[in-house]
Amino acid sequence: MAKPLRVEYPGAYYHVINRGNAGEKIFLRKRDKEKFLERMEGTVRILCIS
């Protein structure tokens, strides 16, 4: 069963977590993880500027 949606509001802090089922890897290659982190960084920059 899915968790209920979180209430969102301006200026709120959110926690992002990535985890594989049963401890499985979520990134197959090192570059996959690097790309994910680059995109997260870009998103944070956009959100912090606006």
N, CA, C and O atoms as a CHARMM CRD file, in Angstrom:
* protein
*
  200
    1    1 MET  N      0.83500  -1.17400   0.00000 PROA 1      0.00000
    2    1 MET  CA     0.00000   0.00000   0.00000 PROA 1      0.00000
    3    1 MET  C      0.88700   1.24700   0.00000 PROA 1      0.00000
    4    1 MET  O      1.85600   1.32800   0.75500 PROA 1      0.00000
    5    2 ALA  N      0.55700   2.19400  -0.83200 PROA 2      0.00000
    6    2 ALA  CA     1.33900   3.42500  -0.94800 PROA 2      0.00000
    7    2 ALA  C      1.07700   4.35100   0.23300 PROA 2      0.00000
    8    2 ALA  O      0.00100   4.34700   0.83100 PROA 2      0.00000
    9    3 LYS  N      2.09600   5.14100   0.54800 PROA 3      0.00000
   10    3 LYS  CA     1.94100   6.13900   1.60300 PROA 3      0.00000
   11    3 LYS  C      1.06300   7.27700   1.09200 PROA 3      0.00000
   12    3 LYS  O      1.04500   7.54600  -0.10900 PROA 3      0.00000
   13    4 PRO  N      0.34000   7.94500   1.97700 PROA 4      0.00000
   14    4 PRO  CA    -0.44200   9.11200   1.53800 PROA 4      0.00000
   15    4 PRO  C      0.50000  10.22200   1.07000 PROA 4      0.00000
   16    4 PRO  O      1.63800  10.31100   1.52900 PROA 4      0.00000
   17    5 LEU  N      0.02400  11.05500   0.16700 PROA 5      0.00000
   18    5 LEU  CA     0.83500  12.14900  -0.35500 PROA 5      0.00000
   19    5 LEU  C      1.14700  13.14500   0.75000 PROA 5      0.00000
   20    5 LEU  O      0.32400  13.41100   1.62600 PROA 5      0.00000
   21    6 ARG  N      2.33700  13.68000   0.68700 PROA 6      0.00000
   22    6 ARG  CA     2.80400  14.65700   1.66100 PROA 6      0.00000
   23    6 ARG  C      2.21900  16.03500   1.33300 PROA 6      0.00000
   24    6 ARG  O      2.08500  16.39300   0.16200 PROA 6      0.00000
   25    7 VAL  N      1.88400  16.78200   2.33700 PROA 7      0.00000
   26    7 VAL  CA     1.41900  18.15300   2.13900 PROA 7      0.00000
   27    7 VAL  C      2.61800  18.99000   1.72000 PROA 7      0.00000
   28    7 VAL  O      3.67700  18.92500   2.34500 PROA 7      0.00000
   29    8 GLU  N      2.45200  19.77300   0.66800 PROA 8      0.00000
   30    8 GLU  CA     3.53600  20.62200   0.17600 PROA 8      0.00000
   31    8 GLU  C      3.20500  22.08300   0.42500 PROA 8      0.00000
   32    8 GLU  O      2.05200  22.49800   0.30900 PROA 8      0.00000
   33    9 TYR  N      4.23100  22.86300   0.76900 PROA 9      0.00000
   34    9 TYR  CA     4.03700  24.29300   0.94200 PROA 9      0.00000
   35    9 TYR  C      5.35500  25.01000   0.67700 PROA 9      0.00000
   36    9 TYR  O      6.42000  24.41700   0.84300 PROA 9      0.00000
   37   10 PRO  N      5.30200  26.27700   0.26700 PROA 10     0.00000
   38   10 PRO  CA     6.51800  27.03500  -0.05400 PROA 10     0.00000
   39   10 PRO  C      7.46700  27.10200   1.14400 PROA 10     0.00000
   40   10 PRO  O      7.04100  27.29600   2.28200 PROA 10     0.00000
   41   11 GLY  N      8.74600  26.93800   0.86600 PROA 11     0.00000
   42   11 GLY  CA     9.75900  27.03500   1.89800 PROA 11     0.00000
   43   11 GLY  C      9.95800  25.77100   2.72200 PROA 11     0.00000
   44   11 GLY  O     10.78200  25.74700   3.63600 PROA 11     0.00000
   45   12 ALA  N      9.21300  24.73100   2.40400 PROA 12     0.00000
   46   12 ALA  CA     9.32500  23.48100   3.16000 PROA 12     0.00000
   47   12 ALA  C     10.60300  22.73900   2.77700 PROA 12     0.00000
   48   12 ALA  O     11.12500  22.91400   1.67600 PROA 12     0.00000
   49   13 TYR  N     11.09800  21.92000   3.68100 PROA 13     0.00000
   50   13 TYR  CA    12.24400  21.06600   3.42400 PROA 13     0.00000
   51   13 TYR  C     11.74000  19.64900   3.20600 PROA 13     0.00000
   52   13 TYR  O     10.82700  19.19000   3.89200 PROA 13     0.00000
   53   14 TYR  N     12.34800  18.95800   2.23700 PROA 14     0.00000
   54   14 TYR  CA    11.94200  17.58500   1.93400 PROA 14     0.00000
   55   14 TYR  C     13.16900  16.69800   1.90900 PROA 14     0.00000
   56   14 TYR  O     14.27100  17.14600   1.59200 PROA 14     0.00000
   57   15 HSD  N     12.96900  15.45900   2.24100 PROA 15     0.00000
   58   15 HSD  CA    14.04200  14.46500   2.27800 PROA 15     0.00000
   59   15 HSD  C     13.86900  13.53500   1.07800 PROA 15     0.00000
   60   15 HSD  O     12.78900  12.98300   0.86600 PROA 15     0.00000
   61   16 VAL  N     14.92800  13.36300   0.30100 PROA 16     0.00000
   62   16 VAL  CA    14.89500  12.47100  -0.85300 PROA 16     0.00000
   63   16 VAL  C     15.68900  11.22600  -0.50800 PROA 16     0.00000
   64   16 VAL  O     16.81100  11.31800  -0.01000 PROA 16     0.00000
   65   17 ILE  N     15.11400  10.07000  -0.76800 PROA 17     0.00000
   66   17 ILE  CA    15.80300   8.81700  -0.46900 PROA 17     0.00000
   67   17 ILE  C     15.65400   7.87600  -1.66000 PROA 17     0.00000
   68   17 ILE  O     14.58200   7.76400  -2.25500 PROA 17     0.00000
   69   18 ASN  N     16.72600   7.21900  -1.98500 PROA 18     0.00000
   70   18 ASN  CA    16.71700   6.19000  -3.02700 PROA 18     0.00000
   71   18 ASN  C     17.22300   4.90900  -2.40500 PROA 18     0.00000
   72   18 ASN  O     18.26900   4.88200  -1.75800 PROA 18     0.00000
   73   19 ARG  N     16.47000   3.86000  -2.60900 PROA 19     0.00000
   74   19 ARG  CA    16.86600   2.59800  -2.01600 PROA 19     0.00000
   75   19 ARG  C     16.24900   1.48300  -2.85400 PROA 19     0.00000
   76   19 ARG  O     15.08500   1.56200  -3.24800 PROA 19     0.00000
   77   20 GLY  N     17.03000   0.45700  -3.12100 PROA 20     0.00000
   78   20 GLY  CA    16.52800  -0.67500  -3.87700 PROA 20     0.00000
   79   20 GLY  C     15.75600  -1.63700  -2.99000 PROA 20     0.00000
   80   20 GLY  O     15.99000  -1.70600  -1.78300 PROA 20     0.00000
   81   21 ASN  N     14.84600  -2.36700  -3.58400 PROA 21     0.00000
   82   21 ASN  CA    14.11300  -3.38400  -2.84400 PROA 21     0.00000
   83   21 ASN  C     15.06500  -4.47200  -2.38400 PROA 21     0.00000
   84   21 ASN  O     15.91200  -4.92600  -3.15400 PROA 21     0.00000
   85   22 ALA  N     14.93300  -4.89000  -1.14500 PROA 22     0.00000
   86   22 ALA  CA    15.74200  -5.97500  -0.57800 PROA 22     0.00000
   87   22 ALA  C     17.23900  -5.71000  -0.72000 PROA 22     0.00000
   88   22 ALA  O     18.02300  -6.63900  -0.91200 PROA 22     0.00000
   89   23 GLY  N     17.62800  -4.44500  -0.62500 PROA 23     0.00000
   90   23 GLY  CA    19.04200  -4.10400  -0.69700 PROA 23     0.00000
   91   23 GLY  C     19.64700  -4.15400  -2.08300 PROA 23     0.00000
   92   23 GLY  O     20.86900  -4.09600  -2.22200 PROA 23     0.00000
   93   24 GLU  N     18.81300  -4.26100  -3.12400 PROA 24     0.00000
   94   24 GLU  CA    19.33300  -4.31700  -4.49500 PROA 24     0.00000
   95   24 GLU  C     19.92200  -2.96400  -4.88300 PROA 24     0.00000
   96   24 GLU  O     19.51100  -1.92200  -4.37400 PROA 24     0.00000
   97   25 LYS  N     20.88900  -3.00200  -5.79200 PROA 25     0.00000
   98   25 LYS  CA    21.48800  -1.77300  -6.31100 PROA 25     0.00000
   99   25 LYS  C     20.45100  -1.01600  -7.13400 PROA 25     0.00000
  100   25 LYS  O     19.61700  -1.62100  -7.80800 PROA 25     0.00000
  101   26 ILE  N     20.51200   0.30800  -7.07200 PROA 26     0.00000
  102   26 ILE  CA    19.60800   1.10500  -7.90400 PROA 26     0.00000
  103   26 ILE  C     20.34700   1.75200  -9.07300 PROA 26     0.00000
  104   26 ILE  O     19.72100   2.22500 -10.02200 PROA 26     0.00000
  105   27 PHE  N     21.66100   1.77200  -9.00500 PROA 27     0.00000
  106   27 PHE  CA    22.47100   2.29000 -10.10500 PROA 27     0.00000
  107   27 PHE  C     23.32700   1.14100 -10.62500 PROA 27     0.00000
  108   27 PHE  O     24.07400   0.52200  -9.86800 PROA 27     0.00000
  109   28 LEU  N     23.21500   0.86400 -11.90700 PROA 28     0.00000
  110   28 LEU  CA    23.95700  -0.25100 -12.48900 PROA 28     0.00000
  111   28 LEU  C     25.40700   0.10400 -12.77200 PROA 28     0.00000
  112   28 LEU  O     26.29200  -0.74900 -12.69500 PROA 28     0.00000
  113   29 ARG  N     25.64800   1.38100 -13.10100 PROA 29     0.00000
  114   29 ARG  CA    27.01000   1.83400 -13.40000 PROA 29     0.00000
  115   29 ARG  C     27.30900   3.09100 -12.59700 PROA 29     0.00000
  116   29 ARG  O     26.39600   3.80300 -12.17900 PROA 29     0.00000
  117   30 LYS  N     28.57600   3.35400 -12.38800 PROA 30     0.00000
  118   30 LYS  CA    29.00000   4.55400 -11.65900 PROA 30     0.00000
  119   30 LYS  C     28.45900   5.80400 -12.34000 PROA 30     0.00000
  120   30 LYS  O     28.03200   6.74500 -11.67000 PROA 30     0.00000
  121   31 ARG  N     28.47600   5.81400 -13.66400 PROA 31     0.00000
  122   31 ARG  CA    28.00000   6.98900 -14.41400 PROA 31     0.00000
  123   31 ARG  C     26.51000   7.22900 -14.17900 PROA 31     0.00000
  124   31 ARG  O     26.07200   8.37900 -14.17800 PROA 31     0.00000
  125   32 ASP  N     25.73000   6.18100 -13.98200 PROA 32     0.00000
  126   32 ASP  CA    24.30000   6.34800 -13.69200 PROA 32     0.00000
  127   32 ASP  C     24.11400   7.14900 -12.40700 PROA 32     0.00000
  128   32 ASP  O     23.28400   8.05600 -12.34500 PROA 32     0.00000
  129   33 LYS  N     24.88600   6.80800 -11.39300 PROA 33     0.00000
  130   33 LYS  CA    24.80700   7.51800 -10.11600 PROA 33     0.00000
  131   33 LYS  C     25.26600   8.96300 -10.27600 PROA 33     0.00000
  132   33 LYS  O     24.65500   9.87400  -9.71700 PROA 33     0.00000
  133   34 GLU  N     26.32600   9.17600 -11.02800 PROA 34     0.00000
  134   34 GLU  CA    26.83300  10.52700 -11.24800 PROA 34     0.00000
  135   34 GLU  C     25.79100  11.39600 -11.94500 PROA 34     0.00000
  136   34 GLU  O     25.58900  12.54800 -11.56200 PROA 34     0.00000
  137   35 LYS  N     25.12800  10.85200 -12.96500 PROA 35     0.00000
  138   35 LYS  CA    24.09900  11.60200 -13.69100 PROA 35     0.00000
  139   35 LYS  C     22.93500  11.95000 -12.77600 PROA 35     0.00000
  140   35 LYS  O     22.41000  13.06200 -12.82800 PROA 35     0.00000
  141   36 PHE  N     22.53300  11.00300 -11.94000 PROA 36     0.00000
  142   36 PHE  CA    21.45300  11.25100 -10.99000 PROA 36     0.00000
  143   36 PHE  C     21.82100  12.41400 -10.06600 PROA 36     0.00000
  144   36 PHE  O     21.01900  13.32300  -9.85300 PROA 36     0.00000
  145   37 LEU  N     23.03500  12.37600  -9.52100 PROA 37     0.00000
  146   37 LEU  CA    23.46500  13.42300  -8.60100 PROA 37     0.00000
  147   37 LEU  C     23.56600  14.78100  -9.29700 PROA 37     0.00000
  148   37 LEU  O     23.24900  15.81000  -8.70000 PROA 37     0.00000
  149   38 GLU  N     24.00700  14.78700 -10.55700 PROA 38     0.00000
  150   38 GLU  CA    24.06700  16.03700 -11.32500 PROA 38     0.00000
  151   38 GLU  C     22.66900  16.62100 -11.50200 PROA 38     0.00000
  152   38 GLU  O     22.47600  17.82900 -11.36600 PROA 38     0.00000
  153   39 ARG  N     21.71300  15.77700 -11.80200 PROA 39     0.00000
  154   39 ARG  CA    20.33800  16.25400 -11.99600 PROA 39     0.00000
  155   39 ARG  C     19.73600  16.74000 -10.68700 PROA 39     0.00000
  156   39 ARG  O     19.00900  17.73300 -10.67000 PROA 39     0.00000
  157   40 MET  N     20.02900  16.05700  -9.60100 PROA 40     0.00000
  158   40 MET  CA    19.54100  16.50200  -8.29400 PROA 40     0.00000
  159   40 MET  C     20.14000  17.86200  -7.94700 PROA 40     0.00000
  160   40 MET  O     19.44400  18.74500  -7.44800 PROA 40     0.00000
  161   41 GLU  N     21.43000  18.02200  -8.21500 PROA 41     0.00000
  162   41 GLU  CA    22.08800  19.29500  -7.93800 PROA 41     0.00000
  163   41 GLU  C     21.44200  20.41900  -8.74600 PROA 41     0.00000
  164   41 GLU  O     21.19200  21.50600  -8.22400 PROA 41     0.00000
  165   42 GLY  N     21.17500  20.14700 -10.01800 PROA 42     0.00000
  166   42 GLY  CA    20.53200  21.15000 -10.86700 PROA 42     0.00000
  167   42 GLY  C     19.14900  21.52400 -10.35700 PROA 42     0.00000
  168   42 GLY  O     18.76200  22.69200 -10.38100 PROA 42     0.00000
  169   43 THR  N     18.41900  20.53800  -9.90300 PROA 43     0.00000
  170   43 THR  CA    17.06900  20.79100  -9.37400 PROA 43     0.00000
  171   43 THR  C     17.15100  21.63500  -8.11100 PROA 43     0.00000
  172   43 THR  O     16.37000  22.57000  -7.93500 PROA 43     0.00000
  173   44 VAL  N     18.07700  21.31400  -7.24500 PROA 44     0.00000
  174   44 VAL  CA    18.23900  22.09300  -6.00300 PROA 44     0.00000
  175   44 VAL  C     18.60600  23.53200  -6.33400 PROA 44     0.00000
  176   44 VAL  O     18.08400  24.46400  -5.72100 PROA 44     0.00000
  177   45 ARG  N     19.49000  23.71700  -7.28900 PROA 45     0.00000
  178   45 ARG  CA    19.87900  25.08600  -7.67100 PROA 45     0.00000
  179   45 ARG  C     18.67200  25.86900  -8.18100 PROA 45     0.00000
  180   45 ARG  O     18.48300  27.03100  -7.82000 PROA 45     0.00000
  181   46 ILE  N     17.86200  25.23700  -9.01400 PROA 46     0.00000
  182   46 ILE  CA    16.66400  25.90200  -9.56000 PROA 46     0.00000
  183   46 ILE  C     15.71300  26.26600  -8.43300 PROA 46     0.00000
  184   46 ILE  O     15.19600  27.38300  -8.39000 PROA 46     0.00000
  185   47 LEU  N     15.48100  25.33700  -7.52800 PROA 47     0.00000
  186   47 LEU  CA    14.53500  25.58000  -6.44300 PROA 47     0.00000
  187   47 LEU  C     15.02600  26.63200  -5.46700 PROA 47     0.00000
  188   47 LEU  O     14.22700  27.38400  -4.90800 PROA 47     0.00000
  189   48 CYS  N     16.32500  26.69200  -5.25800 PROA 48     0.00000
  190   48 CYS  CA    16.87500  27.65900  -4.31000 PROA 48     0.00000
  191   48 CYS  C     16.91000  29.07200  -4.90000 PROA 48     0.00000
  192   48 CYS  O     16.89300  30.05600  -4.16100 PROA 48     0.00000
  193   49 ILE  N     16.95700  29.16600  -6.20800 PROA 49     0.00000
  194   49 ILE  CA    17.00400  30.46700  -6.86300 PROA 49     0.00000
  195   49 ILE  C     15.61200  31.09100  -6.91600 PROA 49     0.00000
  196   49 ILE  O     15.46800  32.30500  -6.77300 PROA 49     0.00000
  197   50 SER  N     14.59000  30.26400  -7.12300 PROA 50     0.00000
  198   50 SER  CA    13.23800  30.81200  -7.28300 PROA 50     0.00000
  199   50 SER  C     12.57500  31.18200  -5.99000 PROA 50     0.00000
  200   50 SER  O     11.43700  31.65200  -5.99300 PROA 50     0.00000
